[in-house]
Amino acid sequence: MKNVIKLGFLALSFGLFAVACGGGETKSAADSTATAAGNAIDSVAQKADSAVTAVADSAKAIVDSAAAKVDSAAAHH
């Protein structure tokens, strides 16, 4: 019975050792995929931001021109 417990403890400690070492695997492929996905997301976010800024700027220009027309009409009366 004592040998079974010792053998179980040895197997458990070896398993923990293998997990702690990571089994010698490399994760560079997953990292490069994550980096590429992150870059794509950043690119799309920048394009969306510039599109929203362009729409906001054109809307501001329309409002400013309408306000200028109102100001000029008020000045004439």
Secondary structure as UniProt FT lines:
FT   HELIX           2..21
FT   HELIX           22..24
FT   HELIX           28..76
//
